[in-house]
Amino acid sequence: YVIVALRNQEDAERMRWSLIEGGYDEEDLKLLDTEKVLEIATEELENLNPLVRAVGAESSATESHIAGAAAGQSFLVAYAPSELDTERLMNVARRIGYVKAQKYDRFSITEL
């Protein structure tokens, strides 16, 4: 999955519709508004395994989502299993103008 932080809800909705028009399935895209991200990320951070917290990658990513949501950013979560899917998604994100994007693979988080 790729999580893209966008400046506001309008940009997130515009990105979602651009991806759908480009062939993405609606089920593979989810918009998260500021309140939902704050709720999910705060709960996730509170329940984070101490070992994972010590390593730092996941906790810093979660803290980044909290900071973005607090600043009013909206988020789009997209299923992007391949590098081609990820690049296609990021082409749209660059055109819309994104703040931050992260790819979540099975064992890693990559800044895009």
PEHUTA-V866999 format. One record per run of one state. SS is the DSSP state (h for helix, s for strand, l for the rest). FROM is the first residue (numbers start at 1). TO is the last residue. If there is no record, write none. Layout:
ss=SS from=FROM to=TO
ss=SS from=FROM to=TO
This chain:
ss=l from=1 to=1
ss=s from=2 to=6
ss=l from=7 to=8
ss=h from=9 to=21
ss=l from=22 to=25
ss=h from=26 to=28
ss=s from=29 to=32
ss=l from=33 to=33
ss=h from=34 to=46
ss=l from=47 to=49
ss=h from=50 to=55
ss=l from=56 to=56
ss=h from=57 to=70
ss=l from=71 to=73
ss=s from=74 to=78
ss=l from=79 to=82
ss=h from=83 to=96
ss=l from=97 to=97
ss=s from=98 to=104
ss=l from=105 to=108
ss=s from=109 to=111
ss=l from=112 to=112
